[in-house]
Amino acid sequence: MSAPTTNVLVFSHRPEVREAIITAIGRRPAPDLGRLHYVEVGTVADVLSEVDAGQADLVILDGEAQPTGGMGVSRQLKNEIENCPPVVIAVRRKDDRWLATWSQADAVLVHPLDPLAAAETVAEVLRTSGKPVPA
């Protein structure tokens, strides 16, 4: 029997940003966690639909997404969705970390994405979310 996967929702209006996030984190961010299954979305409506339906175990949002950035989406999710999955925001500048805190994000990634740091950050969020997927 294969290990279950963790569904990771990745939001950006730019496909190349979604690809960079997925590539940096990889399919298995840590040996003690199962594989990740990515669902890519390009609109806020798709994010809200997926999360509201309970389809995401982790949400990664592009802080620079247009027309609505990931920080506003994160704050909306955290305030409106009961049992909201953990949220990670990818920002362009280290100085924007404080905005991610305002948005109630569980963690922050900074572009350019370092694959080791990105995988470690996601693994830590999954471990502390209360729903880690066993290897």
N, CA, C and O of each residue as an XYZ file, in Angstrom:
540
protein
N       0.848     -1.191      0.000
C       0.000      0.000      0.000
C       0.882      1.239      0.000
O       1.817      1.341      0.795
N       0.588      2.175     -0.885
C       1.406      3.384     -0.943
C       0.933      4.384      0.106
O      -0.228      4.381      0.515
N       1.847      5.227      0.524
C       1.531      6.243      1.526
C       0.593      7.278      0.916
O       0.685      7.572     -0.276
N      -0.305      7.829      1.723
C      -1.183      8.879      1.197
C      -0.369     10.122      0.850
O       0.750     10.309      1.327
N      -0.955     10.954      0.019
C      -0.269     12.181     -0.371
C      -0.915     13.382      0.312
O      -2.061     13.327      0.758
N      -0.155     14.453      0.379
C      -0.643     15.714      0.909
C      -0.999     16.595     -0.269
O      -0.186     16.787     -1.173
N      -2.212     17.135     -0.266
C      -2.652     18.022     -1.345
C      -2.212     19.448     -1.047
O      -2.603     20.044     -0.044
N      -1.388     19.977     -1.946
C      -0.845     21.325     -1.790
C      -1.407     22.209     -2.892
O      -1.180     21.967     -4.078
N      -2.142     23.233     -2.488
C      -2.697     24.186     -3.428
C      -1.686     25.305     -3.628
O      -1.243     25.923     -2.659
N      -1.317     25.570     -4.880
C      -0.346     26.629     -5.193
C      -1.050     27.666     -6.058
O      -1.541     27.366     -7.146
N      -1.088     28.912     -5.540
C      -1.777     29.994     -6.234
C      -0.819     31.080     -6.689
O      -0.027     31.602     -5.905
N      -0.906     31.409     -7.964
C      -0.287     32.594     -8.552
C      -0.965     32.805     -9.899
O      -1.366     31.846    -10.559
N      -1.089     34.044    -10.294
C      -1.644     34.316    -11.623
C      -0.607     34.016    -12.708
O      -0.931     33.967    -13.894
N       0.642     33.814    -12.283
C       1.724     33.535    -13.229
C       2.160     32.071    -13.136
O       2.653     31.641    -12.094
N       1.983     31.305    -14.211
C       2.372     29.887    -14.190
C       3.836     29.664    -13.838
O       4.173     28.672    -13.192
N       4.718     30.585    -14.259
C       6.145     30.398    -13.973
C       6.447     30.536    -12.480
O       7.398     29.929    -11.987
N       5.661     31.318    -11.765
C       5.835     31.435    -10.306
C       5.370     30.147     -9.638
O       6.030     29.644     -8.728
N       4.245     29.615    -10.084
C       3.761     28.334     -9.538
C       4.796     27.243     -9.772
O       5.080     26.441     -8.882
N       5.354     27.220    -10.967
C       6.371     26.210    -11.297
C       7.617     26.370    -10.425
O       8.180     25.376     -9.967
N       8.049     27.605    -10.192
C       9.235     27.848     -9.353
C       8.993     27.367     -7.924
O       9.888     26.790     -7.307
N       7.802     27.599     -7.398
C       7.470     27.159     -6.043
C       7.489     25.636     -5.961
O       8.092     25.064     -5.053
N       6.837     24.993     -6.899
C       6.753     23.532     -6.906
C       8.135     22.915     -7.074
O       8.469     21.947     -6.390
N       8.930     23.461     -7.968
C      10.279     22.946     -8.208
C      11.151     23.103     -6.972
O      11.920     22.201     -6.639
N      11.041     24.234     -6.290
C      11.870     24.471     -5.098
C      11.519     23.513     -3.967
O      12.413     23.015     -3.283
N      10.245     23.252     -3.762
C       9.829     22.390     -2.649
C      10.026     20.919     -2.985
O      10.456     20.136     -2.137
N       9.719     20.550     -4.191
C       9.872     19.158     -4.612
C       8.656     18.315     -4.256
O       7.699     18.793     -3.648
N       8.721     17.054     -4.649
C       7.597     16.135     -4.443
C       7.567     15.538     -3.038
O       6.530     15.046     -2.592
N       8.696     15.579     -2.348
C       8.758     15.049     -0.993
C       9.748     15.907     -0.203
O      10.958     15.716     -0.323
N       9.250     16.848      0.601
C      10.129     17.814      1.243
C      10.999     17.263      2.369
O      11.991     17.886      2.747
N      10.632     16.091      2.909
C      11.419     15.499      3.992
C      11.173     13.995      4.017
O      10.092     13.535      3.649
N      12.173     13.231      4.450
C      12.036     11.777      4.470
C      10.903     11.271      5.374
O      10.344     10.203      5.123
N      10.562     12.027      6.420
C       9.523     11.574      7.344
C       8.110     11.949      6.899
O       7.140     11.658      7.599
N       7.993     12.585      5.753
C       6.688     12.978      5.231
C       6.410     12.257      3.919
O       7.331     11.852      3.209
N       5.147     12.105      3.613
C       4.763     11.481      2.350
C       4.953     12.433      1.181
O       5.476     13.538      1.323
N       4.513     11.969      0.031
C       4.655     12.768     -1.187
C       3.609     13.873     -1.229
O       2.552     13.786     -0.604
N       3.937     14.910     -1.983
C       3.034     16.027     -2.172
C       2.377     15.929     -3.536
O       3.019     15.583     -4.528
N       1.094     16.236     -3.573
C       0.359     16.347     -4.834
C      -0.023     17.816     -4.979
O      -0.727     18.367     -4.133
N       0.441     18.443     -6.049
C       0.204     19.863     -6.254
C      -1.029     20.107     -7.113
O      -1.253     19.436     -8.119
N      -1.814     21.076     -6.693
C      -2.935     21.564     -7.475
C      -2.642     23.035     -7.740
O      -2.570     23.840     -6.812
N      -2.475     23.376     -9.004
C      -2.148     24.752     -9.379
C      -3.417     25.509     -9.747
O      -4.254     25.017    -10.503
N      -3.543     26.726     -9.194
C      -4.675     27.576     -9.537
C      -4.181     28.989     -9.824
O      -3.170     29.435     -9.282
N      -4.917     29.681    -10.687
C      -4.499     31.015    -11.106
C      -5.449     32.121    -10.706
O      -5.208     33.286    -11.022
N      -6.541     31.776    -10.007
C      -7.493     32.801     -9.596
C      -7.842     32.646     -8.121
O      -7.749     31.554     -7.560
N      -8.243     33.745     -7.507
C      -8.669     33.718     -6.114
C      -9.924     32.869     -5.972
O     -10.077     32.159     -4.978
N     -10.816     32.929     -6.941
C     -12.041     32.129     -6.897
C     -11.709     30.642     -6.798
O     -12.361     29.904     -6.059
N     -10.689     30.204     -7.547
C     -10.282     28.799     -7.494
C      -9.694     28.450     -6.130
O      -9.936     27.359     -5.613
N      -8.925     29.366     -5.544
C      -8.369     29.136     -4.204
C      -9.510     28.940     -3.217
O      -9.537     27.960     -2.472
N     -10.449     29.876     -3.215
C     -11.557     29.815     -2.268
C     -12.388     28.557     -2.459
O     -12.816     27.941     -1.482
N     -12.617     28.176     -3.693
C     -13.395     26.976     -3.991
C     -12.702     25.714     -3.465
O     -13.330     24.882     -2.811
N     -11.423     25.582     -3.750
C     -10.667     24.400     -3.328
C     -10.581     24.297     -1.805
O     -10.788     23.227     -1.233
N     -10.274     25.421     -1.156
C     -10.129     25.408      0.298
C     -11.483     25.182      0.965
O     -11.586     24.413      1.921
N     -12.509     25.844      0.468
C     -13.848     25.690      1.029
C     -14.335     24.249      0.910
O     -15.063     23.763      1.776
N     -13.937     23.568     -0.159
C     -14.334     22.176     -0.372
C     -13.479     21.193      0.432
O     -13.720     19.986      0.403
N     -12.478     21.715      1.150
C     -11.630     20.835      1.950
C     -10.622     20.055      1.127
O     -10.147     19.004      1.556
N     -10.294     20.560     -0.049
C      -9.400     19.845     -0.962
C      -7.920     20.115     -0.728
O      -7.074     19.459     -1.337
N      -7.589     21.067      0.141
C      -6.179     21.442      0.339
C      -5.731     21.139      1.763
O      -6.397     21.503      2.732
N      -4.585     20.462      1.870
C      -3.960     20.215      3.170
C      -2.977     21.329      3.513
O      -2.653     21.547      4.681
N      -2.513     22.024      2.496
C      -1.577     23.135      2.631
C      -1.832     24.081      1.465
O      -2.086     23.644      0.342
N      -1.761     25.389      1.743
C      -1.971     26.391      0.702
C      -0.716     27.249      0.606
O      -0.237     27.773      1.611
N      -0.186     27.391     -0.606
C       0.967     28.260     -0.840
C       0.512     29.363     -1.791
O       0.049     29.096     -2.900
N       0.653     30.612     -1.330
C       0.142     31.760     -2.073
C       1.276     32.676     -2.509
O       2.216     32.924     -1.754
N       1.175     33.169     -3.720
C       2.108     34.162     -4.240
C       1.715     35.517     -3.677
O       0.630     36.022     -3.966
N       2.589     36.106     -2.877
C       2.315     37.406     -2.285
C       2.193     38.513     -3.306
O       1.630     39.568     -3.011
N       2.713     38.292     -4.511
C       2.694     39.307     -5.567
C       1.626     39.045     -6.622
O       1.614     39.705     -7.661
N       0.732     38.097     -6.374
C      -0.286     37.751     -7.373
C      -1.159     38.966     -7.692
O      -1.370     39.840     -6.851
N      -1.654     38.995     -8.918
C      -2.511     40.089     -9.383
C      -3.851     39.512     -9.807
O      -3.860     38.386    -10.304
N      -4.948     40.168     -9.658
C      -5.078     41.489     -9.052
C      -5.133     41.438     -7.522
O      -5.020     42.477     -6.871
N      -5.301     40.268     -6.949
C      -5.348     40.143     -5.493
C      -4.139     39.358     -5.028
O      -3.932     38.221     -5.451
N      -3.345     39.952     -4.166
C      -2.142     39.293     -3.674
C      -2.439     38.212     -2.656
O      -3.506     38.180     -2.044
N      -1.480     37.337     -2.493
C      -1.627     36.210     -1.589
C      -1.812     36.598     -0.132
O      -2.409     35.846      0.638
N      -1.306     37.764      0.253
C      -1.440     38.163      1.657
C      -2.888     38.463      2.014
O      -3.365     38.068      3.079
N      -3.583     39.157      1.133
C      -4.998     39.416      1.359
C      -5.815     38.133      1.329
O      -6.748     37.963      2.114
N      -5.461     37.230      0.416
C      -6.152     35.944      0.317
C      -5.918     35.134      1.593
O      -6.841     34.505      2.112
N      -4.684     35.151      2.094
C      -4.374     34.422      3.320
C      -5.229     34.930      4.476
O      -5.830     34.144      5.209
N      -5.276     36.228      4.630
C      -6.063     36.808      5.729
C      -7.541     36.445      5.590
O      -8.206     36.146      6.583
N      -8.048     36.470      4.371
C      -9.434     36.095      4.127
C      -9.673     34.628      4.503
O     -10.651     34.309      5.179
N      -8.781     33.746      4.065
C      -8.922     32.320      4.385
C      -8.909     32.093      5.889
O      -9.764     31.391      6.430
N      -7.931     32.696      6.558
C      -7.774     32.491      8.000
C      -8.966     33.015      8.791
O      -9.298     32.475      9.846
N      -9.613     34.070      8.284
C     -10.745     34.664      8.994
C     -12.097     34.080      8.605
O     -13.068     34.237      9.345
N     -12.178     33.408      7.456
C     -13.478     32.951      6.981
C     -13.642     31.434      6.906
O     -14.771     30.943      6.879
N     -12.560     30.696      6.873
C     -12.658     29.242      6.708
C     -12.402     28.556      8.052
O     -11.324     28.679      8.633
N     -13.403     27.841      8.524
C     -13.216     27.077      9.751
C     -12.260     25.926      9.447
O     -12.358     25.296      8.393
N     -11.349     25.656     10.354
C     -10.314     24.628     10.144
C      -9.506     24.900      8.878
O      -9.244     23.994      8.087
N      -9.120     26.143      8.701
C      -8.325     26.543      7.535
C      -7.008     25.770      7.525
O      -6.356     25.647      8.562
N      -6.613     25.251      6.365
C      -5.315     24.582      6.298
C      -4.192     25.589      6.500
O      -4.408     26.793      6.361
N      -2.997     25.111      6.825
C      -1.878     26.038      6.959
C      -1.618     26.767      5.640
O      -1.847     26.241      4.551
N      -1.128     28.003      5.787
C      -0.868     28.857      4.627
C       0.589     29.305      4.652
O       1.100     29.750      5.680
N       1.246     29.180      3.506
C       2.610     29.674      3.308
C       2.526     30.735      2.213
O       1.859     30.539      1.197
N       3.207     31.855      2.428
C       3.213     32.923      1.429
C       4.620     33.090      0.876
O       5.597     33.127      1.624
N       4.707     33.191     -0.449
C       5.983     33.463     -1.118
C       6.037     34.951     -1.433
O       5.178     35.474     -2.143
N       7.056     35.634     -0.899
C       7.213     37.080     -1.098
C       8.482     37.366     -1.895
O       9.378     36.526     -1.977
N       8.548     38.541     -2.471
C       9.705     38.940     -3.282
C      10.826     39.542     -2.443
O      12.000     39.432     -2.798
N      10.465     40.175     -1.335
C      11.471     40.863     -0.526
C      11.398     40.390      0.920
O      10.310     40.190      1.459
N      12.547     40.216      1.539
C      12.577     39.840      2.951
C      11.820     40.851      3.806
O      11.217     40.489      4.817
N      11.853     42.112      3.400
C      11.170     43.163      4.153
C       9.650     42.977      4.185
O       8.972     43.598      5.003
N       9.116     42.137      3.311
C       7.669     41.912      3.281
C       7.213     40.836      4.264
O       6.023     40.529      4.338
N       8.145     40.265      5.013
C       7.771     39.233      5.989
C       6.736     39.744      6.989
O       5.843     38.999      7.392
N       6.850     41.006      7.389
C       5.898     41.539      8.364
C       4.478     41.539      7.812
O       3.521     41.358      8.565
N       4.332     41.740      6.508
C       3.006     41.683      5.901
C       2.441     40.269      5.943
O       1.236     40.075      6.109
N       3.312     39.297      5.793
C       2.868     37.904      5.885
C       2.375     37.607      7.302
O       1.439     36.830      7.488
N       3.006     38.226      8.293
C       2.543     38.073      9.665
C       1.144     38.676      9.806
O       0.263     38.069     10.416
N       0.940     39.866      9.244
C      -0.374     40.493      9.254
C      -1.411     39.594      8.602
O      -2.560     39.546      9.041
N      -1.012     38.887      7.561
C      -1.941     38.046      6.807
C      -2.248     36.730      7.517
O      -3.041     35.929      7.022
N      -1.623     36.502      8.676
C      -1.836     35.306      9.494
C      -1.267     34.042      8.848
O      -1.697     32.932      9.164
N      -0.302     34.211      7.946
C       0.335     33.060      7.309
C       1.110     32.251      8.349
O       1.601     32.789      9.342
N       1.205     30.960      8.096
C       1.925     30.068      9.002
C       3.434     30.097      8.750
O       4.223     29.766      9.635
N       3.828     30.493      7.539
C       5.251     30.565      7.198
C       5.418     31.431      5.950
O       4.456     31.749      5.250
N       6.678     31.800      5.700
C       7.002     32.670      4.568
C       8.185     32.083      3.806
O       9.149     31.601      4.401
N       8.092     32.133      2.487
C       9.212     31.811      1.600
C       9.602     33.113      0.907
O       8.742     33.942      0.609
N      10.902     33.293      0.652
C      11.372     34.513      0.004
C      12.046     34.153     -1.323
O      12.924     33.292     -1.385
N      11.603     34.847     -2.388
C      12.243     34.684     -3.697
C      13.599     35.376     -3.695
O      13.735     36.395     -3.018
N      14.601     34.893     -4.401
C      14.587     33.626     -5.130
C      14.540     32.467     -4.138
O      15.206     32.484     -3.103
N      13.747     31.471     -4.477
C      13.518     30.360     -3.569
C      14.732     29.442     -3.484
O      15.238     28.963     -4.498
N      15.181     29.210     -2.277
C      16.259     28.257     -2.008
C      15.586     26.905     -1.783
O      14.790     26.768     -0.853
N      15.888     25.902     -2.616
C      15.212     24.610     -2.487
C      15.328     23.981     -1.092
O      14.357     23.405     -0.601
N      16.482     24.080     -0.456
C      16.622     23.504      0.880
C      15.747     24.230      1.887
O      15.051     23.593      2.679
N      15.776     25.545      1.866
C      14.967     26.339      2.800
C      13.479     26.155      2.521
O      12.685     26.044      3.455
N      13.093     26.121      1.253
C      11.681     25.967      0.900
C      11.150     24.614      1.366
O      10.082     24.540      1.973
N      11.889     23.548      1.084
C      11.464     22.206      1.506
C      11.402     22.108      3.027
O      10.461     21.536      3.578
N      12.398     22.664      3.699
C      12.431     22.620      5.161
C      11.256     23.400      5.759
O      10.631     22.942      6.715
N      10.961     24.551      5.210
C       9.841     25.371      5.693
C       8.522     24.631      5.536
O       7.727     24.569      6.474
N       8.289     24.073      4.366
C       7.046     23.340      4.111
C       6.957     22.111      5.002
O       5.892     21.821      5.547
N       8.046     21.393      5.159
C       8.045     20.205      6.029
C       7.685     20.586      7.458
O       6.898     19.896      8.106
N       8.256     21.680      7.951
C       7.971     22.113      9.321
C       6.509     22.504      9.475
O       5.883     22.170     10.481
N       5.965     23.200      8.503
C       4.550     23.581      8.562
C       3.669     22.332      8.566
O       2.701     22.260      9.323
N       3.995     21.359      7.734
C       3.200     20.128      7.694
C       3.299     19.353      9.010
O       2.308     18.797      9.483
N       4.481     19.321      9.589
C       4.654     18.605     10.866
C       3.851     19.245     11.991
O       3.307     18.543     12.843
N       3.773     20.566     11.999
C       3.104     21.266     13.091
C       1.636     21.557     12.818
O       0.950     22.134     13.662
N       1.150     21.166     11.651
C      -0.237     21.471     11.298
C      -1.237     20.544     11.968
O      -2.440     20.804     11.952
N      -0.742     19.471     12.552
C      -1.656     18.518     13.148
C      -2.127     17.454     12.177
O      -2.835     16.522     12.561
N      -1.731     17.594     10.903
C      -2.123     16.619      9.890
C      -0.923     16.165      9.065
O      -1.020     16.104      7.840
N       0.215     15.841      9.706
C       1.331     15.398      8.880
C       1.033     14.066      8.220
O       0.377     13.200      8.798
N       1.516     13.921      7.030
C       1.320     12.688      6.283
C       2.509     11.784      6.530
O       3.644     12.172      6.253
N       2.275     10.580      7.048
C       3.394      9.674      7.306
C       4.081      9.228      6.026
O       3.480      9.206      4.952
N       5.340      8.877      6.162
C       6.102      8.412      5.010
C       5.669      7.017      4.642
O       6.193      6.438      3.690
